[in-house]
Amino acid sequence: MFFRRGASSASKNGSQMVYALALAGCILLLGLILTAMWLRDRQNEQSALAEETALRVALDDELAAFGAQTQHYAGSLSAAAIGQRRAANGPIPAAGPTGAGYIVDLNADFTAPRADAALGAIGAVARATAVARPALRGPIDDNTLSTASGEWAAARTGTVFAAQRAWMVAIVKRQDDLALAVAHPLDNVALAKLARAAGIAQVDVMAASGIGERDTAVLLPAAAGEKPAALVWRAARPGDEMFGTAAAMLLSFAGLFVALIVVYSRRVTSDLIEAEARAHDAATQDPMTGLPNRIIFARLLENEIARVKRSTEERGLAVLFIDIDRFKEINDSFGHSGGDQLIVAFAQRLNALIRAGGRAARLSGDEFAVLQTDVVGPRDAEILARRIVETMAEPFEINGGQIFVSASIGVALCPHDANEPNELMRRADLALYRAKNEGRNRFCFFEPRMGEQLQMRKAVEDDLRQAIDTGALLVQYQPVMSIDGGKMLGVEALVRWPHPVHGLISPDSFIALAEECGLILPLGEWVLRRALRDVQRWPGLKVAVNVSAIQFRQKEFVPMVERLLAETGVDPTKLELELTESVLIADADGAENAIIDLRALGVRLALDDFGTGYSSLIYLRRFAFDKIKIDKSFLQSMETTGESAIIVHSIVHLGRALGLTVTAEGVETKDQHRFLQALGCHELQGYLFSQPVGADDIDRHLRQLQQPTAAPDEARSVA
C-alpha cells in the first residue's frame, strides 16, 4: 500500500537521522577520548622527565658535595701519612668523609693484580678506576686548588656499580700520583636523601635488566664485566588523575548523549508511529466525513464478495452508488464552506441509516456508496434505497438556514448482477447514471441493457466530436412572428444532429451529452458562427441563439461572441442570446458582468422559459434583459385550467410594465393566438406559424409573407 511505503520511507529517514547523530556522537566521543589519552601520556611524560631531571640534579649535587668533602680530607692528610703510603706496598687506610678512605698510588695501586687484591669498597674503586675509568659518571671537576701545602690535583667523583651494589666514588689527587680514594655505598639512607632532594617518593637501585615497564630509571655506569644498574622509581602520573577526571566527564557526556539518543529515538519512533497512523487514516479514511474512502470500500467489497462465494446460505449483498443532485449549483450558491457542511451532514445522516446493516463510504466529491450485507433479494436493497431517498429529501441545517437536496441512487446486486468488485461497482454506477437521466431524486436497479446504452453513449460521444469538427450538424430556424402573425421578426436557431446510424438525434439528448463530455464549448461556437452567417441573408430579421449555462460561465464566452461578430460582419443588434435561470443561479455576479459586457457590444438578451423558475422576478429586477419568453408549458395547459391563463396574463402585463418585449412560445392554435393578441403580447412562436426549418425554407417563407394575401395557415404550410 502506498501509505505503508510512505511510512517506511519516513521510518527509514528517521532511522538514518538517528544513525547519523549516533555516529557523529561516537566520532566526537572517540576524538575526546583520544585527545584525553594523548594529554595524559604527554603530562605523564613531562612529569617523568621533570623527576628524572630533578634526580640527576640531586645526584650531581650529592656527588659534588661528596667530592668536596673528600677534597677537604685529602687536603688534611699529614706528611707522615703520605710518607707511610710511599713506604707501603699498597693502599693504606686514611680518614675520609665516610670514615672508609684509602691513600692510593694512582700508578702503582690500580694495576690489575693490586686491584684484585684490594679489599672492601676500594676494590671496586680500584677496578673502576683501572679498568673502566671512562665509565665514571657525574660531575668531574679538574680544578687546581692552592693551599698552604701546595697544588692539589683535580677531584674526580662519580658512581659505579659493582658486585650488585652501587657506590659513590671520589678520588682526589694529593701529591704526585698519590690520592685519597673514598667510596660510599648508595644505601637506603643515601637513596632516601636523593629521593627527598628530587621530590620523589622512593628511589631504588637495581640491575638494568629488572626495570619494569612503568618504572623510570637513571642508568649508572658499571665496572668492567658487571651488569649495568640504574636508579629506579615510580614516576608520578598526574596525567592519570587528569584522565580519570576527564574520563568521568566523558562518561557523563556519553551517558547524557546515550540518554538523548534514546529520548530522540523514542520521539522519532513515536512521531513515525503517529505519521504512519495518519498516513493510514489518510489512505483509508475520508478526512472530511470520517467515512471509508474508495480504496477501503473496494477492499471491504472484495472481502464481502469472497464471503458470499464461500457461504452456503442464499444471502448476497448490494452496492448502492449515491450522488447528491445538482451539488455544484448548491456549492456555487452557498460557497465551498456551505457545500462542505452539506457533505458532512449528508454523510452523518447516511451513516445513521446504515447502522449495522452495511458500510457507507465517500468515494469522491458528492459521491457516496453503501455496501449492504445479508441481502436476501432485491426487496431489501429497494427498502434501503427508498429510505435514503426519503431521508435525504428532508431539509439540512446549513449556516443557520435550510437547504433542500435530493439524491439519486444506482443499485447492483451480488451475485445476481456480478460477483467481481470492479464489475459490481461499474454496474452500480451505470444504474446511478440512469437514475440521474430519468429525473433524479430516485433509485434504479442495474439492468443488462444499461451496458449497451453506455456503449452507445460512448460511440455517440466520439461521433459528436467528429460531427463538430467536420460540420456534419444541422441548424434549423423557427420563425418568430409579430402579434398579428403576418410578419416575421426573427428566427430562433435550433441545432439538430442527423446521425448516420441512429437517425435524427434531438438536442435534448446530445446537448446534455456535449455538456458532460466537454464538447459544449466547440458546439456552441459552431452553432453561433453558423447562425450569424445565415442571418446575413435576412436583412430584416434577428437571430436568437440558446446559450448553455456551462458555455456562458466561461471567461472566453464574451470575447468569442465579439470575435464572431467581427468575423461575420453582422450588426450586434441582430443577435439575441437566450439564457435560462440556471445560467444566473450558478454565478450571479459573473453572469451580471457578462451581461453588461454583451449589452455594451449591442447584443440583445432574452430570459427563456420565464415563469418556470422560483426567482424570475429577482432576475428581472437585477439583470438588464430585453425580452422574456413565456414557456410553452403554460399555453399547453391553458385550455384545461384557468390558472395558466392567469399566469400568462400576469407575465404579459409584467413584461409590458417593465418595458420588455414579451414572446410566447408553443403557439399551436388560433385560440391561443387570439388570446395572446388580446393580452398585448408582442411576439409569437410555434407550430401555428412554422416548424423549425432550414435556411432555404426561411428564404421561401419570407417571400410568401411578402405576398399581401398570405395567412398564418399558408405560412405554416411552407414548413
PyMOL commands that set and color helices and strands:
alter all, ss='L'
color gray80, all
select helices_A, chain A and resi 2-75+79-87+112-117+121-130+133-135+188-198+208-210+238-284+294-310+327-357+378-392+421-437+448-470+507-516+520-535+549-552+557-568+572-574+581-586+588-601+616-622+632-636+642-657+670-679+695-705+712-718
alter helices_A, ss='H'
color red, helices_A
select strands_A, chain A and resi 92-94+101-105+140-141+145-147+150-152+155-162+165-175+178-185+204-207+216-220+229-233+316-324+358-364+367-375+396-398+401-403+407-414+443-445+474-482+488-499+503-505+542-546+575-579+604-610+627-630+661-664+683-684
alter strands_A, ss='S'
color yellow, strands_A
deselect
rebuild
show_as cartoon
